[in-house]
């Protein structure tokens, strides 16, 4: 449980937040002559802002790790195939740095993620019929080629979705 305390110094008052279980000081906030009530409100707002920035940084690290993993490619392929039937896939990023790729139908209306869920973009598949069905290229080779051609573009698109989630 968090405790807020006011401490008098030569420069005025400061407010500190102490974890009552570990007795660890989390931060010190100058009061600048404001009343304790106003300062406590400000301290709570500041803590919320810091926690949001920390969460954003942790999720951004998870996003970059996901993009660098083989799960990114398999997720894009799954999203592309699902789009043929009107569906899609998403990635759920966790503040721990982990992620999971999930079919959009697995996400319920009442589900509250501890992180963030981003819809995965799809690979360009407009030539699929011509190249795979009519041309004889294997589906695996087609998706390998599409992924290698579009990795940078789709990575940036996913990063854009991430930025929109935090800055819109």
C-alpha positions as CSV (number, residue, x, y, z in Angstrom):
1,X,0.0,0.0,0.0
2,X,1.2,3.5,-0.8
3,X,1.7,6.1,1.8
4,X,2.2,9.8,1.1
5,X,4.2,11.9,3.6
6,X,5.1,15.5,3.8
7,X,8.6,16.4,4.9
8,X,9.8,19.9,5.8
9,X,13.2,21.0,4.3
10,X,15.1,24.3,4.1
11,X,13.6,24.8,0.6
12,X,10.0,24.2,1.7
13,X,8.0,21.0,1.8
14,X,8.4,17.9,-0.3
15,X,6.1,15.0,-0.6
16,X,7.3,11.4,-0.8
17,X,5.6,8.2,-1.7
18,X,6.6,5.2,0.4
19,X,5.7,1.6,-0.3
20,X,4.4,0.5,3.1
21,X,5.4,-3.1,2.6
22,X,9.0,-2.6,1.6
23,X,9.3,1.0,3.1
24,X,11.0,2.0,-0.2
25,X,10.8,5.7,-1.3
26,X,9.5,5.8,-4.9
27,X,10.0,9.5,-5.6
28,X,10.2,13.0,-4.1
29,X,8.0,15.8,-5.5
30,X,8.6,19.5,-4.6
31,X,5.5,21.2,-3.3
32,X,6.6,24.8,-4.4
33,X,4.4,26.3,-1.6
34,X,1.2,24.5,-2.7
35,X,-1.1,23.1,-0.1
36,X,-0.7,19.5,0.9
37,X,-4.1,18.6,-0.7
38,X,-3.0,20.1,-4.1
39,X,0.4,18.6,-3.8
40,X,-1.0,15.1,-3.2
41,X,-3.3,15.5,-6.2
42,X,-0.3,16.6,-8.2
43,X,1.8,13.7,-6.9
44,X,-0.9,11.2,-7.9
45,X,-1.1,12.7,-11.4
46,X,2.7,12.7,-11.7
47,X,2.8,9.1,-10.6
48,X,0.2,8.1,-13.1
49,X,2.1,10.0,-15.9
50,X,5.3,8.2,-14.9
51,X,3.6,4.8,-14.8
52,X,2.1,5.4,-18.2
53,X,5.5,6.4,-19.7
54,X,7.1,3.3,-18.1
55,X,4.3,1.1,-19.5
56,X,4.7,2.7,-22.9
57,X,8.5,2.0,-22.9
58,X,8.0,-1.6,-21.8
59,X,5.4,-2.2,-24.5
60,X,7.6,-0.6,-27.1
61,X,10.4,-2.9,-26.2
62,X,8.0,-5.8,-26.5
63,X,6.9,-4.6,-29.9
64,X,10.5,-4.3,-31.2
65,X,11.2,-7.8,-29.8
66,X,8.1,-9.2,-31.5
67,X,9.1,-7.5,-34.9
68,X,12.5,-9.1,-34.6
69,X,11.1,-12.6,-33.9
70,X,9.8,-15.3,-36.2
71,X,6.4,-14.7,-34.7
72,X,6.1,-11.5,-36.7
73,X,6.3,-13.3,-40.0
74,X,4.0,-16.1,-39.0
75,X,1.5,-13.6,-37.5
76,X,1.5,-11.6,-40.8
77,X,0.9,-14.8,-42.8
78,X,-1.9,-15.8,-40.4
79,X,-3.4,-12.3,-40.7
80,X,-3.2,-12.4,-44.5
81,X,-4.9,-15.8,-44.7
82,X,-7.6,-14.8,-42.2
83,X,-8.3,-11.7,-44.2
84,X,-9.4,-13.8,-47.1
85,X,-12.4,-14.9,-45.0
86,X,-13.0,-11.5,-43.4
87,X,-11.0,-12.1,-40.3
88,X,-7.7,-11.0,-38.8
89,X,-5.0,-11.5,-36.3
90,X,-3.6,-9.3,-33.6
91,X,-0.6,-9.2,-31.3
92,X,-1.1,-8.7,-27.6
93,X,2.0,-7.0,-26.1
94,X,2.7,-7.3,-22.3
95,X,4.7,-5.0,-20.1
96,X,6.9,-8.0,-19.2
97,X,8.3,-8.0,-22.8
98,X,6.2,-11.0,-23.8
99,X,3.6,-11.2,-26.5
100,X,1.1,-13.5,-28.1
101,X,-0.4,-13.6,-31.5
102,X,-4.1,-14.3,-31.5
103,X,-7.0,-14.7,-33.8
104,X,-9.3,-11.6,-33.5
105,X,-12.3,-13.8,-32.6
106,X,-10.4,-14.8,-29.4
107,X,-10.7,-11.2,-28.2
108,X,-13.9,-10.7,-26.3
109,X,-15.7,-7.4,-25.7
110,X,-15.1,-7.6,-21.9
111,X,-11.4,-8.6,-22.2
112,X,-9.1,-6.1,-20.5
113,X,-5.5,-6.6,-21.5
114,X,-2.7,-5.8,-19.1
115,X,-0.9,-4.4,-22.1
116,X,-2.0,-3.5,-25.6
117,X,-3.5,-5.3,-28.5
118,X,-2.6,-4.2,-32.0
119,X,-4.2,-5.5,-35.2
120,X,-1.6,-7.1,-37.5
121,X,-1.3,-5.8,-41.1
122,X,-1.5,-8.2,-44.0
123,X,0.9,-9.0,-46.7
124,X,0.1,-8.0,-50.2
125,X,-1.6,-10.9,-51.7
126,X,-3.1,-9.5,-55.0
127,X,-0.8,-11.7,-57.1
128,X,-1.5,-14.9,-55.0
129,X,-3.9,-16.4,-57.5
130,X,-1.6,-15.7,-60.5
131,X,1.6,-16.8,-58.9
132,X,0.6,-19.7,-56.6
133,X,-2.5,-21.2,-58.1
134,X,-1.8,-20.6,-61.8
135,X,1.9,-20.2,-61.7
136,X,2.9,-23.1,-59.6
137,X,4.9,-21.3,-56.9
138,X,4.5,-22.9,-53.5
139,X,2.5,-20.9,-50.9
140,X,5.4,-21.0,-48.6
141,X,7.7,-19.5,-51.2
142,X,5.1,-16.8,-52.1
143,X,4.8,-15.7,-48.4
144,X,8.6,-15.8,-48.0
145,X,9.0,-13.5,-51.0
146,X,6.1,-11.2,-49.9
147,X,7.5,-11.0,-46.3
148,X,11.1,-10.2,-47.5
149,X,9.7,-7.4,-49.8
150,X,7.3,-5.9,-47.2
151,X,9.0,-6.4,-43.8
152,X,10.1,-2.7,-43.5
153,X,6.8,-1.3,-44.6
154,X,4.7,-3.6,-42.4
155,X,7.0,-3.0,-39.4
156,X,6.5,0.7,-39.7
157,X,2.8,0.2,-40.1
158,X,2.6,-1.7,-36.9
159,X,4.8,0.9,-35.1
160,X,2.3,3.5,-36.4
161,X,-0.6,1.6,-34.8
162,X,1.3,1.5,-31.6
163,X,2.0,5.3,-31.7
164,X,-1.7,6.0,-32.4
165,X,-2.7,3.9,-29.4
166,X,-0.7,6.1,-27.1
167,X,-0.9,9.5,-28.8
168,X,-4.4,9.8,-30.2
